[in-house]
Amino acid sequence: MPILFTLFMKNKFLALLIAAIPFFAVACQKNPTGDTTEKVSATESKVKYFKNPVIPGDHADPFVAQKDGNYYFLSTKGGNIAIAKTRAMSQLSLANETVVWTPPENTDHSADLWAPELHFLSGKWYVYFAAAQRGVNDSNRMFVLENDSADPTQGNWIFKGRIFDSANDEWAIDGSILTIADKNYFIWSGWENANEKYKQYIYIAPMSNPWTLSGPRVKISSPTNDWERWEPDFLGAGVNEGPIALQHDANSPVFIIFSASRYSSDNYCLAQIQLKTDGNPLDAEDWINKKQVFTKSEKNMVFGPGHNGFFTSSSTDDKGVVQTENWFIYHARNLPNAPNQPRTSRMQKLTWNTDGSPNFGSAVSTGLNIPSPIGEQ
C-alpha cells in the first residue's frame, strides 16, 4: 500500500494458507443478491468536515483496503462478507455495501464470519476471514477467498479453503498479511491449545502463496501485562488479537499493531510490537518495544477502542507536489460498562514520531467536526 500500510471475539466469546489443504473445496459464486450495480459511495462534491462515527450502525472490526483511487471498507457481518466502495472515506456513510459472498450451510465455515480483511496480492484480491461450524463451540478457524476481478465488489469469489499450520491446527481468528521485502507472512490471533481456552496470542508463519503457509507458526506476542488482561467474563486469561502491519516508509521500522484485552472491556486498546532493524520476523526475540498506543478516553466518552485498519489520503497541488496523510479506522463504544452496546467505526489521523513509530493521539469524541482527509476537502 502507498506507504507500506499492508503492508493492509466480535461477538466472539463475548467475542492460515494451508501447508496442505485437506479439503480444498468449492464454493464459487457471484454476488448472491444478484446485484451487479457498481457501488460508488461518495458524491462528486467535496466535504470540509466529517463526524464520527464515520458510518452509522454496528460496524465492528473495520478494515480498509485501497487501490486505484478507491477505498474498500469491510467489517464483521456475521453471516456474509460485504464490501463498501468509495473514493472518499469522509463520505463512507453514503456507501452501499455489496454482499460479495455468503457461505453454504453445513460446513466448517457457515457461521460467525468475523473480521474480514481484503488484500491485493500477486495480481488478485484475497479476503481472509474467521468462521466456525454452526452450533459447534470453539470451532473458529481462518479461511480464504480469491477474486481475479479488478474490482473486488464485482466478479467471482472462489473459496480457497481453510488456512492453518497443519502441525498446530488450533482456534484462530483475525488473519492479516505482513509484507517485508516482497515476502508475505501470515499473522493472526489464536490459542496455544484447546486446554488453554480463551487466552489469545499473536502468531506469524511464512507463506508460499496467498492461501498456503510454508512453515510452522511462531508465537510473537503473549498477553502478559495487566493492560492485556482486562476481561470481565474470562478470569483474566488475556487477549492479543486483530494484528495488522504498519510501516511509515521503506526505511522505517516495521510494527504490528494489535488489540489487547477482551473486546467487551472498556479497557480494550491498541498496542504495538516492533521488529528489530534487520530482524527476522520469524524469530520471536526480534519483536521488541511492546506497549499500549491507543486507549479509552473517559473525558471524550470513548470506551473499548480497538481492532483497527489503516489507509492513506493524498492530494497533488498545482506544482505537482504530492501531500499525503495517514489515517486509522477503529471501533469503539460511547458508554462505559456496556459490553453489548454496538461498536461503531471511527477514524482519526495518524502521525509519526521522529523515530519512525506511530503516534495515534487520543481518542476523540463522536459528533465533532473533523477536517476531512486531504484531497477530500
N, C-alpha and C positions, 0 to 999 in steps of 0.2 A: 504494500500500500504506500501512498505517497511518501511517508517518512518512515517506512518500515513498521507501520502500526499493524502488524499482522496477526503480525508480521504479516490480524484480524485474525425437601427437598423443597413452586416451589411448591407448593403443596407437597413438599417432599414429606418426610415423615412428619411432620407438622407442616416437612419439606423439608483397539482401539482400533485396516486396519488389522486385519486378521493375518496372523502368521500363516494360518491355513484355514480358509473359510469352510467350516464343516457343512454348513447348509447355506450355500450361496444362492439365494433364491431369486427371482422374480417377479416382484410386482412392478410393473411398468405402467404408468398411467399419465394422462394429461390432467388438466385441472378437473377434479371430479365434479365441480359445479358446472362444467361445460362453458364457463365464462372465458372468452378469448379476448375481451376488451383490454386494451392496454391501460394499465393503471398508472396514470400520471397524477401525482398528488398535489403539486404546487401550482398556484396560479401564476400568470405571467408577471403580475405586479410584484414589486419587492416590498418587504416589510422591515421597518426600522427596529422593531422590538418583538419579542415573543415572551410568553409566560409559561412557567412550569405549573403543572405537568405539561410536557410538550405534546402529549397525545392523551385524550381522555380515556378513562376506564382502567381496568386491571390489566396492566402490561408488565408482568414480572419478567425478569431475566432479559432485558433488552439487549439487542446486538445490532450493529450497523456495519454493512459491507459497502464499499463504494467502487465504482468503475465507470469510466467514460462519462463522467459528469453526473451520474445517477447514484443516489443513495438507496440502499435496500435495508429495510427495517424488519426484524423478526423479534418475537417474544414467545413466551410459553403460552400455548393454546390448549394443551392437554390432549385433545383428540385429533389434531391435524397439524400440518406445517403451513403457515401462511406468510406471505411476503408483501410488504407495502413498498411501493416505488415512488420516489420523489426526487426532485432536483434542488429542493430547499428544505433542510432539516427544520428550520424555523416554522415551516408550514406542514410539518408532518401530520398535524391534526386533520388536514384536508385529504390525506391519502386514503384510498380504498385498498383494503387488504385482499390479495388474491390467494385463495386456498390452492396450493400447488400440489399437495399430496396428502392423502388420507390412508392410514394403514388398513389392511384387510383384518377381519376379525379372526380370532382363534390362532394367533401367532404369539411369539415371544416379544412382539413389539406393537401390540394392538392398543395399549393403554399408557397413560401417564407420559405423553410426549412432552419433554421438558427441555428448556434452554437450547433451542436450535441455533446453530451458527452457520453462516454462509461464507464459503471461501472459494476464490478462483485460483485453481491450481492446474498446472500442465494443460492449459487451454480449455478447461471445463469448470463448471460450477459444482461444488460439493456442499451438501448440508450434513452436518454432524449433529445428532440429537440423541438424547436418552429416551428410553421407552421400557415398558415392562409387559409381562403377560397379565392379562386382565384377571383380577382376583387372586393373584399369587404375590404374597408379600415378599419384599426384598429381592425381586427378580430383575431389578433395573440394570440395564446394560447400555452400551453405546452402539449406534448404528450409523450407516452412511447412505446417502442418496447422491446420484450423479445426473447432471444435465449438460448436454453439449450445446445448448442454445446460447446465443449471445446475450439474451435477456432471460434471467432466471425466473421471471414470472410467466414465461412462455415455454413452449417445448415440452419434452417428455422428461419426467423424473424417474430414474431407474433405481430400484432398491438394490444396493450392492451387498448388503448383508451386515452381520454383526462385526464389531471391531474390538479386538481384545488381545491380550497377551495370553497365548494358549497355555503357558505354564502357570499363569495366575489369573484364571477366569473368575474374577470377583466382581461384586457390586460396583457399578461405575456410572458416573454422570458427568455432565459439563465438559465434554471434549472440545478441544480447540487446537490450533496449529501454531507452532513456533517455527519460524524460518531463520536459519543462520547460514550465511554463505551459500545460499541456494540449496541447502539441505533442510528437509522438513522433519519436524519432530511432533509427535502427538502428546499433548498434555491434558490431564483430566483429574477429576476427583474420585476417590474410591476407598473401599475398605481394604485393610490388610488381609482380613479373612473373615469368614462368617461367624467365628467365635467372638469377634470383637466388633459387634454391630454398632453402627451409628457414629463411630469415630472415623472421620474422613481425612485423608491425606492427599497431597498433590503428587502425581506420578508423571513420568516422562518416558517415552520409548521412541526409538528411531523408526522411520517409515521407508519402505521401499517403493511405495506408490501411494496415492491419496486414500486408499482404502485398506492398506496392508501394513502391519507392523513387521519390522525386520529384526527385532531383538526384544529382550525382556524389559519389563518395566523397572524403573528406578525411582525410589521414593526421594523427593527433593524438598518436601516441607511437611512437618508434623505439627499438630495443634498442641503445643507445649506451654504457651503463655496464657496467663489469665484472660487476656483480651480475645483469645481464640476459643474460650471455653464457656462463654455465656450462652446458655441454652436451658430455658425453664423446664423443659419436659424430658430431658435426656441425661440427667445426672452427671453433667459435666464431661461427657465423652470427648468433646472438642471437634471443631469443624474447620477444614480448609477446603474451599470449593470455588467454582467459577474462575479457573485460571485463564488469563489472557495475556499474550505477549505485548510488550511495548518497548519501543526504542525511538529516541529522538531523531537520530540520523545514523549513517553507516559508521561514524567514528565515535558514537556514544555508547554507554553501557546498555546491555540487554537486561530488561526486567520482566518478571512475571508478576502481574497484579492479580490478586485473588481475594475472595471474600472469606471472612473469618467469623466464627461463632455461628450458632444456629440462626437460620433466616428469620425465625419468629421472634428473636430477641431484639429489643431496642438497640442493643449494642452490636448488632451485625455491622460489619465495617469492611473497608477495603484495606489491604495490606500489600506489601511487596517483598519479593526476594530478587537479588541481583546476581547475575553471572559475572564471575571474576573476569578481568581483562584476559583475553586469550584462553578463557576457561573452557573445560569440556562440559557441555550441557548434560551429559550422561554420568557425570561424577557429582554425587550429592554434595561433596565437600566444596565444590566450586560455586555453590549457590550461597550467597552471603547477604549481609545487611537487611535482615528481616525486620520489618517494623510496620506499624499502622501508618496509613497515609490519608485516610478519609473516614471520618467518624460522624456520629449523630450530632445534631445541634438542638439542644433543648430550647435555646433562645429563639431559633428560627423554626421550631416545630418540625424538625426532620428526624425521623427515627428509623433505624434499621437500614441505612443506605448501603447498597452493595450490588453485586452481580452486574458488572458494567461492560460497556463496549467503547470503542474509540472511533473517531473519524476526523478528517481534516476539512477545512474550507479554504478557498483561495480566491484571489482577485488580481487582475492584471491592470496596472494603471496605463495612462496614455503614453508612457515612456517604455512600456514593455516590462516593467518591473513587477515581479510576482510577489504578492504578500500571502502568507499562509498562517492560518490559525489552527490550533489543535483543540479538540473537544472530547469530552467523555459523556456517555449516557449511562444512567443507572436507575435502579428502582428504590423507592423508599415509601414510608407511611407518614401520615400527618399527625397521628395520635400516639401517645405513649401507652404501653401496656395493652396494645390492641393487635395481637398477632393475626387475627382474622380479618383485619381491615385490608382492603385491596391495596396492592403495591403499584404505585403509579410511576411512569417513566419520566425522568427529568434529565436535563442536560446542562452542562456548565463548561466554561472554557478551561483548558488545561495549559499551564505554563511550565517552564523548565528552570531548575536551579543551575547554578554555574558548573556544578559537577556532572551535569547531564541527567540528573534524576528528575522525576516528575514532581510538580507541585500542584496538588489538587485543590488547594484552598479550603474554604469552609463551605459546608452545605447551605445553600440559600433557600429562603422561604418560597413557597408557592405563591402565585398571584402577582409577583413583582415583574415590572418591565425589565427585560434583559436585552441588551443590544444583540441583534441577530448576527449569526456568523458572517464574516467578511465575504463579500460577493452576493449576499442575500439582502443587503440593506438598500 
